Amino acid sequence: MKTTGNTVFISGGSAGIGLAIAKKLHAEGNNIIINGRNEERLQNALQELEGAVAIKGDLSVEADRFRIAEELKTNHPELNIIINNAGAAFAYLLNETQNAHEKAAAEMNTNYFSVIHFTELLLPYLSKKKEAAVINISSIAVFLSHQMLPTYGASKAALHSYTQALRQTYEEQNNIQIYEVYPPLVNTDFSAEIGGANGIPPSEVADELLIALEKNQFDVPVGDTKQFFVKELA
């Protein structure tokens, strides 16, 4: 996959992993479109991304998914990469809550159902490009459950299964590549509640993604997640 001259949409791109990826790809000469729910954070992020564009919206909301997809197709016809990074997670113990199903539903909606729908809206558009990619930001939680994130891991496992099926579907259509990135604990505001300060910097995730794009390496384990890919990386 070429690593420069792309037009890239990054959900959750105003902070954390999304912003780190935006900075890295921006520095490599790509056109960047970031998405987020908070206007102030989006504007602050744009200060670090000269020439980038922001689209405010909540991709967990169906109407926003339709609106953002149409805006991308209308105003950014050169779009050829989407990075599904926006996520939701709740830290709690199953024996200390009475609404685990509600938390799980919110996580599944943001981390799984919304990704499927938004990707589905743009795949026909991407399939017409000479070179395109869908990049899903997954998690070490796919392989390693944690009692403080009892339902988040399940939502990411669902995303992992979907991503594999999507890759298999398009593996003979050489112009669309499907990537999955597996960050471990990362030091972001998103992970602060579960000890994120002890995690790796988000820039490490961005660095690993760029290397993977250069090598056409579709599974992108980062940090501690590499232990689950020993054979593949050998």
DRENLUMTOR-734228 format. One record per residue: x, y, z of N, C-alpha, C in turn; residue in three letters; residue number from 1. Coordinates in Angstrom, 1 decimal. Example, Ala and Ser with C-alpha at 12.3 -4.5 7.8 and 13.67 -1.06 7.14 Angstrom:
<sites>
SITE    n.xx    n.yy    n.zz   ca.xx   ca.yy   ca.zz    c.xx    c.yy    c.zz  vexdren  lumdren
SITE    13.2    -5.7     7.8    12.3    -4.5     7.8    13.2    -3.3     7.8      ala        1
SITE    12.8    -2.2     7.1    13.7    -1.1     7.1    12.9     0.0     7.9      ser        2
</sites>
This chain:
<sites>
SITE    n.xx    n.yy    n.zz   ca.xx   ca.yy   ca.zz    c.xx    c.yy    c.zz  vexdren  lumdren
SITE     0.9    -1.2     0.0     0.0     0.0     0.0     0.9     1.2     0.0      met        1
SITE     0.6     2.2    -0.9     1.4     3.4    -0.9     1.1     4.1     0.5      lys        2
SITE     2.1     4.8     0.9     2.0     5.5     2.2     2.1     7.0     2.1      thr        3
SITE     2.0     7.5     0.9     1.9     9.0     0.7     0.9     9.3    -0.4      thr        4
SITE     0.3    10.5    -0.4    -0.6    10.8    -1.5    -2.0    10.3    -1.3      gly        5
SITE    -2.3     9.7    -0.2    -3.6     9.1     0.1    -4.5    10.2     0.7      asn        6
SITE    -5.8    10.0     0.6    -6.7    10.8     1.4    -7.4     9.9     2.4      thr        7
SITE    -7.2    10.3     3.7    -7.5     9.3     4.8    -8.5     9.9     5.7      val        8
SITE    -9.6     9.2     6.0   -10.6     9.6     7.0   -10.3     8.8     8.2      phe        9
SITE   -10.2     9.5     9.4    -9.9     8.8    10.7   -11.0     9.1    11.7      ile       10
SITE   -11.8     8.2    12.0   -12.8     8.4    13.1   -12.1     8.5    14.4      ser       11
SITE   -12.7     9.3    15.3   -12.0     9.5    16.6   -10.6    10.0    16.4      gly       12
SITE   -10.5    10.9    15.5    -9.1    11.4    15.1    -8.7    12.7    15.8      gly       13
SITE    -9.4    13.1    16.8    -9.1    14.4    17.5    -8.2    14.2    18.7      ser       14
SITE    -8.0    12.9    19.1    -7.2    12.7    20.3    -6.7    11.2    20.3      ala       15
SITE    -5.8    10.9    21.2    -5.3     9.6    21.4    -4.7     8.9    20.2      gly       16
SITE    -5.0     7.6    20.0    -4.5     6.8    18.9    -4.9     7.5    17.5      ile       17
SITE    -6.1     7.9    17.4    -6.5     8.5    16.1    -5.7     9.7    15.7      gly       18
SITE    -5.5    10.6    16.7    -4.7    11.8    16.4    -3.2    11.4    16.1      leu       19
SITE    -2.7    10.5    16.8    -1.3    10.0    16.6    -1.2     9.5    15.1      ala       20
SITE    -2.1     8.7    14.7    -2.1     8.2    13.3    -2.3     9.3    12.3      ile       21
SITE    -3.1    10.3    12.7    -3.3    11.4    11.8    -2.0    12.2    11.6      ala       22
SITE    -1.3    12.4    12.7     0.0    13.1    12.6     1.0    12.4    11.8      lys       23
SITE     1.1    11.1    12.0     2.0    10.3    11.3     1.8    10.3     9.8      lys       24
SITE     0.5    10.1     9.4     0.2    10.0     8.0     0.3    11.4     7.4      leu       25
SITE    -0.1    12.4     8.1     0.1    13.8     7.7     1.5    14.1     7.3      his       26
SITE     2.4    13.7     8.2     3.9    13.9     8.0     4.4    13.2     6.8      ala       27
SITE     3.7    12.1     6.4     4.2    11.3     5.3     3.6    11.9     4.0      glu       28
SITE     2.8    13.0     4.0     2.3    13.6     2.8     1.0    13.1     2.4      gly       29
SITE     0.1    12.7     3.3    -1.2    12.3     3.0    -2.2    13.4     3.4      asn       30
SITE    -3.3    13.4     2.7    -4.4    14.4     3.1    -5.3    13.8     4.2      asn       31
SITE    -5.5    14.5     5.2    -6.1    13.9     6.4    -7.5    14.6     6.7      ile       32
SITE    -8.5    13.7     7.0    -9.8    14.1     7.4   -10.1    13.5     8.7      ile       33
SITE   -10.2    14.3     9.8   -10.5    13.7    11.1   -11.9    13.9    11.5      ile       34
SITE   -12.4    13.0    12.3   -13.8    13.0    12.8   -13.8    12.9    14.3      asn       35
SITE   -14.7    13.6    15.0   -14.9    13.4    16.4   -16.2    14.1    16.8      gly       36
SITE   -16.6    14.0    18.1   -17.8    14.5    18.5   -17.7    15.9    19.2      arg       37
SITE   -16.4    16.3    19.5   -16.2    17.5    20.3   -15.5    18.5    19.4      asn       38
SITE   -16.2    19.7    19.1   -15.7    20.7    18.2   -14.4    21.3    18.7      glu       39
SITE   -14.3    21.5    20.0   -13.1    22.1    20.5   -11.9    21.2    20.3      glu       40
SITE   -12.0    19.9    20.6   -10.9    19.0    20.4   -10.6    18.9    18.9      arg       41
SITE   -11.6    18.9    18.1   -11.3    18.8    16.6   -10.5    20.1    16.2      leu       42
SITE   -10.9    21.2    16.7   -10.1    22.4    16.3    -8.7    22.4    16.8      gln       43
SITE    -8.5    21.9    18.0    -7.2    21.8    18.6    -6.3    20.9    17.8      asn       44
SITE    -6.9    19.8    17.4    -6.2    18.8    16.6    -5.8    19.4    15.2      ala       45
SITE    -6.7    20.2    14.6    -6.3    20.8    13.3    -5.1    21.7    13.4      leu       46
SITE    -4.9    22.3    14.6    -3.7    23.2    14.8    -2.4    22.4    14.6      gln       47
SITE    -2.5    21.1    14.7    -1.3    20.3    14.6    -1.3    19.6    13.2      glu       48
SITE    -2.3    19.8    12.4    -2.4    19.1    11.1    -2.7    20.1    10.0      leu       49
SITE    -1.7    20.9     9.6    -1.9    21.9     8.6    -2.5    21.4     7.3      glu       50
SITE    -3.6    22.0     7.0    -4.3    21.6     5.7    -5.3    20.5     5.9      gly       51
SITE    -5.4    19.9     7.1    -6.4    18.9     7.3    -7.8    19.4     7.5      ala       52
SITE    -8.7    18.5     7.4   -10.2    18.9     7.5   -10.8    18.1     8.6      val       53
SITE   -11.8    18.7     9.3   -12.5    18.0    10.3   -14.0    17.9    10.0      ala       54
SITE   -14.6    16.8    10.3   -16.0    16.5    10.1   -16.5    16.1    11.5      ile       55
SITE   -17.3    17.0    12.1   -17.9    16.7    13.4   -19.0    15.7    13.3      lys       56
SITE   -19.1    14.8    14.2   -20.3    13.8    14.2   -20.0    12.6    15.0      gly       57
SITE   -21.0    11.9    15.4   -21.0    10.8    16.2   -21.3     9.5    15.4      asp       58
SITE   -20.3     8.7    15.0   -20.6     7.6    14.2   -21.4     6.5    14.9      leu       59
SITE   -21.6     6.6    16.1   -22.5     5.6    16.8   -23.9     5.9    16.5      ser       60
SITE   -24.2     7.0    15.9   -25.6     7.5    15.6   -25.8     7.2    14.1      val       61
SITE   -26.8     6.5    13.7   -27.1     6.1    12.3   -27.2     7.3    11.4      glu       62
SITE   -27.9     8.3    11.8   -28.1     9.5    10.9   -26.7    10.2    10.6      ala       63
SITE   -25.8    10.2    11.6   -24.5    10.8    11.4   -23.7    10.0    10.5      asp       64
SITE   -23.8     8.7    10.6   -23.1     7.8     9.6   -23.5     8.1     8.2      arg       65
SITE   -24.8     8.2     7.9   -25.2     8.5     6.6   -24.7     9.9     6.2      phe       66
SITE   -24.8    10.9     7.0   -24.4    12.3     6.7   -22.9    12.3     6.4      arg       67
SITE   -22.1    11.7     7.2   -20.7    11.8     7.1   -20.2    11.0     5.8      ile       68
SITE   -20.8     9.9     5.6   -20.5     9.1     4.4   -20.8     9.9     3.1      ala       69
SITE   -22.0    10.6     3.1   -22.3    11.4     1.9   -21.4    12.6     1.8      glu       70
SITE   -21.0    13.2     2.9   -20.1    14.4     2.9   -18.8    14.0     2.3      glu       71
SITE   -18.3    12.8     2.7   -17.0    12.3     2.2   -17.1    12.1     0.7      leu       72
SITE   -18.1    11.4     0.2   -18.3    11.1    -1.2   -18.5    12.4    -2.0      lys       73
SITE   -19.1    13.4    -1.5   -19.4    14.6    -2.2   -18.2    15.6    -2.2      thr       74
SITE   -17.7    15.8    -1.0   -16.7    16.8    -0.9   -15.2    16.3    -0.9      asn       75
SITE   -15.0    15.0    -0.8   -13.7    14.5    -0.8   -13.6    13.2    -1.7      his       76
SITE   -13.8    13.5    -3.0   -13.9    12.4    -4.0   -12.6    11.5    -4.1      pro       77
SITE   -11.5    12.1    -3.6   -10.2    11.4    -3.7   -10.0    10.4    -2.5      glu       78
SITE   -11.0    10.4    -1.6   -10.9     9.5    -0.4   -10.6     8.1    -0.8      leu       79
SITE    -9.5     7.5    -0.2    -9.2     6.1    -0.5    -8.9     5.2     0.7      asn       80
SITE    -8.8     5.8     1.9    -8.6     5.1     3.1    -9.5     5.5     4.2      ile       81
SITE   -10.2     4.6     4.8   -10.9     4.9     6.0   -10.3     4.1     7.2      ile       82
SITE   -10.2     4.8     8.3    -9.6     4.2     9.5   -10.7     4.2    10.6      ile       83
SITE   -11.3     3.1    10.9   -12.3     3.0    11.9   -11.7     2.9    13.3      asn       84
SITE   -11.5     4.0    13.9   -10.8     4.1    15.2   -11.7     4.5    16.4      asn       85
SITE   -12.8     5.2    16.2   -13.6     5.6    17.3   -14.1     4.4    18.1      ala       86
SITE   -14.1     4.5    19.4   -14.4     3.4    20.2   -15.1     3.8    21.5      gly       87
SITE   -15.7     2.8    22.2   -16.3     3.0    23.5   -15.9     1.9    24.4      ala       88
SITE   -15.7     2.2    25.7   -15.3     1.2    26.7   -15.8     1.6    28.0      ala       89
SITE   -16.3     0.6    28.8   -16.7     0.9    30.2   -15.9     0.0    31.1      phe       90
SITE   -15.3     0.6    32.1   -14.5    -0.2    33.1   -15.4    -0.4    34.3      ala       91
SITE   -15.7    -1.7    34.6   -16.5    -2.1    35.7   -16.3    -3.6    36.0      tyr       92
SITE   -16.9    -4.0    37.2   -16.8    -5.4    37.5   -18.2    -6.0    37.4      leu       93
SITE   -18.3    -7.2    36.8   -19.6    -7.8    36.6   -20.4    -8.0    37.9      leu       94
SITE   -19.7    -8.2    39.0   -20.4    -8.4    40.3   -20.7    -7.1    41.0      asn       95
SITE   -20.5    -6.0    40.4   -20.8    -4.7    41.0   -21.7    -3.8    40.2      glu       96
SITE   -22.3    -4.3    39.2   -23.2    -3.5    38.3   -24.4    -4.3    38.0      thr       97
SITE   -25.5    -3.6    37.8   -26.8    -4.2    37.5   -27.2    -3.9    36.0      gln       98
SITE   -26.3    -3.3    35.3   -26.6    -2.9    33.9   -25.5    -3.2    32.9      asn       99
SITE   -24.9    -4.3    33.1   -23.8    -4.8    32.2   -24.4    -4.9    30.8      ala      100
SITE   -25.6    -5.3    30.6   -26.2    -5.4    29.3   -26.3    -4.1    28.6      his      101
SITE   -26.5    -3.0    29.3   -26.6    -1.7    28.7   -25.3    -1.2    28.3      glu      102
SITE   -24.3    -1.4    29.1   -22.9    -1.1    28.8   -22.4    -1.9    27.6      lys      103
SITE   -22.7    -3.1    27.6   -22.3    -4.0    26.4   -23.0    -3.5    25.2      ala      104
SITE   -24.2    -3.1    25.2   -25.0    -2.7    24.0   -24.3    -1.4    23.5      ala      105
SITE   -23.9    -0.5    24.3   -23.3     0.7    23.9   -21.9     0.4    23.2      ala      106
SITE   -21.2    -0.5    23.8   -19.9    -0.9    23.3   -20.0    -1.6    21.9      glu      107
SITE   -21.0    -2.5    21.9   -21.2    -3.2    20.6   -21.6    -2.3    19.5      met      108
SITE   -22.5    -1.3    19.9   -22.9    -0.4    18.9   -21.8     0.4    18.3      asn      109
SITE   -20.9     1.0    19.1   -19.8     1.8    18.7   -18.7     1.0    18.0      thr      110
SITE   -18.3    -0.1    18.7   -17.1    -0.8    18.3   -17.4    -1.8    17.2      asn      111
SITE   -18.6    -2.2    16.9   -18.9    -3.2    16.0   -20.0    -2.9    15.0      tyr      112
SITE   -21.2    -2.7    15.4   -22.3    -2.4    14.5   -22.1    -1.1    13.7      phe      113
SITE   -21.6    -0.1    14.3   -21.4     1.2    13.6   -20.3     1.0    12.6      ser      114
SITE   -19.2     0.3    12.9   -18.1     0.1    12.0   -18.6    -0.7    10.7      val      115
SITE   -19.5    -1.7    11.0   -20.0    -2.5     9.8   -20.8    -1.5     8.9      ile      116
SITE   -21.7    -0.7     9.5   -22.6     0.1     8.7   -21.8     1.2     8.0      his      117
SITE   -20.9     1.9     8.7   -20.1     2.9     8.0   -19.2     2.4     6.9      phe      118
SITE   -18.6     1.3     7.1   -17.8     0.6     6.1   -18.6     0.2     4.9      thr      119
SITE   -19.8    -0.3     5.2   -20.7    -0.7     4.1   -21.1     0.4     3.3      glu      120
SITE   -21.3     1.6     3.9   -21.7     2.8     3.1   -20.6     3.2     2.1      leu      121
SITE   -19.4     3.0     2.5   -18.3     3.5     1.7   -17.6     2.5     0.8      leu      122
SITE   -17.8     1.2     1.1   -17.1     0.2     0.3   -17.4     0.3    -1.2      leu      123
SITE   -18.6     0.5    -1.6   -18.8     0.6    -3.1   -18.0     1.8    -3.7      pro      124
SITE   -17.9     2.8    -2.9   -17.1     4.0    -3.4   -15.6     3.6    -3.4      tyr      125
SITE   -15.1     3.0    -2.4   -13.7     2.6    -2.3   -13.3     1.6    -3.4      leu      126
SITE   -14.3     0.7    -3.7   -14.0    -0.3    -4.6   -13.7     0.2    -6.0      ser      127
SITE   -14.0     1.5    -6.3   -13.7     2.0    -7.6   -12.4     2.7    -7.7      lys      128
SITE   -11.7     2.8    -6.5   -10.4     3.4    -6.5    -9.3     2.4    -7.0      lys      129
SITE    -8.2     3.0    -7.5    -7.1     2.2    -8.0    -6.5     1.5    -6.8      lys      130
SITE    -6.4     2.1    -5.6    -5.8     1.6    -4.4    -6.5     2.1    -3.2      glu      131
SITE    -7.1     1.2    -2.4    -7.9     1.7    -1.2    -7.6     0.7    -0.1      ala      132
SITE    -8.0     1.2     1.1    -7.9     0.4     2.3    -8.9     0.7     3.3      ala      133
SITE    -9.3    -0.3     4.1   -10.1    -0.2     5.3    -9.2    -0.6     6.4      val      134
SITE    -9.1     0.2     7.5    -8.2    -0.1     8.6    -9.0     0.0     9.9      ile      135
SITE    -9.2    -1.2    10.5   -10.0    -1.3    11.7    -9.0    -1.3    12.9      asn      136
SITE    -9.3    -0.4    13.9    -8.4    -0.4    15.1    -9.1    -1.4    16.1      ile      137
SITE    -8.5    -2.5    16.3    -9.0    -3.5    17.2    -8.3    -3.4    18.6      ser      138
SITE    -7.9    -4.5    19.2    -7.3    -4.4    20.6    -6.7    -5.7    21.0      ser      139
SITE    -5.8    -5.6    21.9    -5.2    -6.8    22.6    -6.4    -7.6    23.3      ile      140
SITE    -7.4    -6.9    23.6    -8.6    -7.5    24.3    -9.2    -8.6    23.4      ala      141
SITE    -9.0    -8.6    22.1    -9.4    -9.7    21.3    -8.9   -11.1    21.8      val      142
SITE    -7.7   -11.0    22.3    -7.0   -12.3    22.8    -6.9   -12.4    24.3      phe      143
SITE    -7.0   -11.3    25.0    -6.7   -11.3    26.4    -7.8   -10.5    27.2      leu      144
SITE    -8.8   -11.2    27.7    -9.9   -10.5    28.4    -9.4   -10.0    29.7      ser      145
SITE   -10.1    -9.0    30.2    -9.7    -8.3    31.5   -11.0    -8.1    32.3      his      146
SITE   -11.0    -8.4    33.6   -12.2    -8.4    34.4   -12.7    -7.0    34.5      gln      147
SITE   -11.9    -6.0    34.4   -12.3    -4.6    34.4   -13.0    -4.1    33.1      met      148
SITE   -12.8    -4.9    32.1   -13.4    -4.6    30.8   -14.1    -5.8    30.3      leu      149
SITE   -15.1    -6.2    31.0   -15.7    -7.5    30.7   -16.5    -7.7    29.4      pro      150
SITE   -17.0    -6.5    28.9   -17.8    -6.6    27.7   -17.1    -5.9    26.5      thr      151
SITE   -16.1    -5.0    26.8   -15.4    -4.4    25.8   -14.6    -5.4    24.9      tyr      152
SITE   -14.0    -6.4    25.6   -13.3    -7.4    24.8   -14.1    -8.1    23.8      gly      153
SITE   -15.4    -8.4    24.3   -16.3    -9.1    23.4   -16.6    -8.3    22.1      ala      154
SITE   -16.8    -7.0    22.3   -17.1    -6.1    21.2   -15.9    -6.1    20.2      ser      155
SITE   -14.7    -6.1    20.7   -13.5    -6.1    19.8   -13.3    -7.5    19.2      lys      156
SITE   -13.7    -8.5    19.9   -13.6    -9.9    19.3   -14.6   -10.0    18.1      ala      157
SITE   -15.7    -9.3    18.3   -16.7    -9.3    17.2   -16.1    -8.5    16.0      ala      158
SITE   -15.5    -7.4    16.3   -14.9    -6.6    15.2   -13.8    -7.4    14.5      leu      159
SITE   -13.0    -8.1    15.3   -11.9    -9.0    14.7   -12.5   -10.0    13.7      his      160
SITE   -13.6   -10.7    14.1   -14.2   -11.7    13.3   -14.7   -11.1    12.0      ser      161
SITE   -15.4    -9.9    12.1   -15.9    -9.2    11.0   -14.8    -8.8    10.0      tyr      162
SITE   -13.7    -8.3    10.6   -12.6    -7.8     9.8   -11.9    -9.0     9.0      thr      163
SITE   -11.8   -10.1     9.6   -11.3   -11.3     8.9   -12.2   -11.7     7.7      gln      164
SITE   -13.5   -11.7     8.0   -14.4   -12.0     6.9   -14.4   -11.0     5.8      ala      165
SITE   -14.2    -9.7     6.1   -14.1    -8.7     5.1   -12.9    -8.8     4.3      leu      166
SITE   -11.8    -9.2     5.0   -10.5    -9.4     4.2   -10.7   -10.6     3.3      arg      167
SITE   -11.3   -11.6     3.7   -11.4   -12.8     2.9   -12.3   -12.5     1.7      gln      168
SITE   -13.3   -11.6     1.9   -14.3   -11.2     0.8   -13.6   -10.5    -0.3      thr      169
SITE   -12.6    -9.6     0.1   -12.0    -8.7    -0.9   -10.6    -9.2    -1.2      tyr      170
SITE   -10.1   -10.4    -0.8    -8.7   -10.7    -1.1    -8.4   -10.9    -2.5      glu      171
SITE    -9.4   -11.2    -3.4    -9.1   -11.3    -4.8    -9.4   -10.0    -5.6      glu      172
SITE    -9.9    -9.0    -4.9   -10.0    -7.7    -5.5    -8.8    -6.8    -5.0      gln      173
SITE    -7.8    -6.9    -5.7    -6.5    -6.4    -5.3    -6.4    -4.9    -4.9      asn      174
SITE    -7.4    -4.2    -5.3    -7.3    -2.7    -5.1    -7.8    -2.3    -3.7      asn      175
SITE    -8.4    -3.3    -2.9    -8.9    -2.9    -1.6    -8.2    -3.8    -0.6      ile      176
SITE    -7.5    -3.2     0.4    -6.7    -4.0     1.4    -7.4    -3.8     2.7      gln      177
SITE    -7.5    -4.8     3.5    -8.2    -4.8     4.8    -7.2    -5.0     5.9      ile      178
SITE    -7.0    -4.0     6.8    -6.0    -4.1     7.9    -6.7    -4.1     9.2      tyr      179
SITE    -6.0    -4.7    10.2    -6.5    -4.7    11.6    -5.4    -4.4    12.5      glu      180
SITE    -5.5    -3.4    13.3    -4.4    -3.0    14.2    -4.8    -3.4    15.7      val      181
SITE    -3.9    -4.0    16.4    -4.2    -4.5    17.7    -3.3    -3.8    18.8      tyr      182
SITE    -3.8    -2.6    19.2    -3.0    -2.0    20.3    -3.1    -2.7    21.6      pro      183
SITE    -2.1    -2.6    22.5    -2.2    -3.1    23.9    -2.7    -1.9    24.7      pro      184
SITE    -2.4    -1.8    25.9    -2.8    -0.6    26.7    -2.0     0.5    26.2      leu      185
SITE    -2.7     1.6    25.9    -2.0     2.8    25.4    -2.3     4.0    26.3      val      186
SITE    -1.4     4.9    26.4    -1.5     6.0    27.3    -2.3     7.1    26.7      asn      187
SITE    -3.6     7.1    26.8    -4.5     8.1    26.3    -5.6     8.4    27.3      thr      188
SITE    -6.3     9.5    27.1    -7.4     9.8    28.0    -8.5     8.7    28.0      asp      189
SITE    -8.6     8.0    26.9    -9.6     6.9    26.7    -9.3     5.8    27.7      phe      190
SITE    -8.0     5.5    28.0    -7.7     4.4    28.8    -7.3     4.8    30.2      ser      191
SITE    -7.5     6.1    30.6    -7.0     6.6    31.9    -7.6     5.8    33.0      ala      192
SITE    -8.9     5.4    32.9    -9.6     4.8    34.0    -9.1     3.4    34.3      glu      193
SITE    -8.4     2.8    33.4    -7.8     1.4    33.6    -6.3     1.4    33.7      ile      194
SITE    -5.7     2.6    34.0    -4.3     2.6    34.2    -3.5     2.9    32.9      gly      195
SITE    -4.1     3.7    32.0    -3.5     4.0    30.8    -2.1     4.7    30.9      gly      196
SITE    -1.9     5.3    32.0    -0.6     6.0    32.2     0.6     5.0    32.1      ala      197
SITE     0.3     3.7    32.3     1.3     2.7    32.3     1.5     2.1    30.9      asn      198
SITE     0.7     2.6    29.9     0.7     2.1    28.6     1.7     2.7    27.7      gly      199
SITE     1.8     2.2    26.5     2.7     2.7    25.5     2.2     4.0    24.9      ile      200
SITE     3.0     4.9    24.3     2.6     6.1    23.7     1.8     5.8    22.5      pro      201
SITE     0.7     6.6    22.2     0.0     6.3    20.9     0.8     6.4    19.7      pro      202
SITE     1.9     7.2    19.7     2.7     7.3    18.5     3.3     5.9    18.1      ser      203
SITE     3.5     5.0    19.1     4.0     3.7    18.7     3.0     2.9    17.9      glu      204
SITE     1.7     3.1    18.1     0.7     2.5    17.3     0.8     3.0    15.9      val      205
SITE     0.9     4.3    15.8     1.0     5.0    14.5     2.2     4.5    13.7      ala      206
SITE     3.3     4.4    14.4     4.6     3.9    13.7     4.4     2.5    13.2      asp      207
SITE     3.8     1.6    14.0     3.6     0.2    13.6     2.7     0.1    12.4      glu      208
SITE     1.7     1.0    12.4     0.7     1.0    11.2     1.4     1.4     9.9      leu      209
SITE     2.2     2.4    10.0     2.9     2.9     8.8     3.8     1.8     8.3      leu      210
SITE     4.6     1.1     9.1     5.4     0.0     8.7     4.6    -1.1     8.0      ile      211
SITE     3.5    -1.4     8.6     2.6    -2.4     8.1     2.1    -2.1     6.7      ala      212
SITE     1.7    -0.8     6.5     1.2    -0.4     5.2     2.3    -0.5     4.2      leu      213
SITE     3.5    -0.2     4.5     4.6    -0.3     3.6     4.9    -1.7     3.2      glu      214
SITE     4.6    -2.7     4.1     4.9    -4.1     3.9     3.7    -4.9     3.4      lys      215
SITE     2.5    -4.2     3.3     1.3    -4.9     3.0     1.0    -6.0     4.1      asn      216
SITE     1.3    -5.7     5.3     1.1    -6.6     6.5    -0.3    -6.3     7.1      gln      217
SITE    -1.2    -7.2     6.8    -2.6    -6.8     7.1    -3.0    -6.9     8.6      phe      218
SITE    -2.3    -7.8     9.3    -2.5    -7.8    10.8    -1.4    -7.0    11.4      asp      219
SITE    -1.7    -6.1    12.3    -0.7    -5.2    12.8    -0.7    -5.2    14.4      val      220
SITE     0.0    -6.2    14.9     0.1    -6.3    16.4     1.0    -5.2    16.9      pro      221
SITE     0.8    -4.6    18.0     1.6    -3.6    18.6     2.0    -3.9    20.0      val      222
SITE     3.2    -3.7    20.4     3.6    -3.9    21.8     3.4    -5.4    22.2      gly      223
SITE     2.7    -5.5    23.4     2.5    -6.8    24.0     1.6    -7.7    23.1      asp      224
SITE     0.9    -7.1    22.2     0.0    -8.0    21.4     0.9    -8.9    20.4      thr      225
SITE     2.1    -8.5    20.2     3.0    -9.3    19.3     3.1   -10.7    19.8      lys      226
SITE     3.0   -11.0    21.1     3.1   -12.3    21.6     2.1   -13.3    21.0      gln      227
SITE     1.0   -12.8    20.5     0.0   -13.6    19.9     0.2   -13.8    18.4      phe      228
SITE     1.3   -13.3    17.9     1.6   -13.4    16.5     3.0   -13.8    16.2      phe      229
SITE     3.5   -14.6    17.2     4.9   -15.0    17.1     5.3   -15.7    15.8      val      230
SITE     4.5   -16.7    15.4     4.8   -17.4    14.2     4.7   -16.5    12.9      lys      231
SITE     3.6   -15.7    12.9     3.5   -14.8    11.7     4.6   -13.8    11.6      glu      232
SITE     5.2   -13.3    12.7     6.2   -12.3    12.6     7.6   -12.9    12.5      leu      233
SITE     7.7   -14.2    12.7     9.1   -14.8    12.6     9.6   -14.8    11.2      ala      234
</sites>
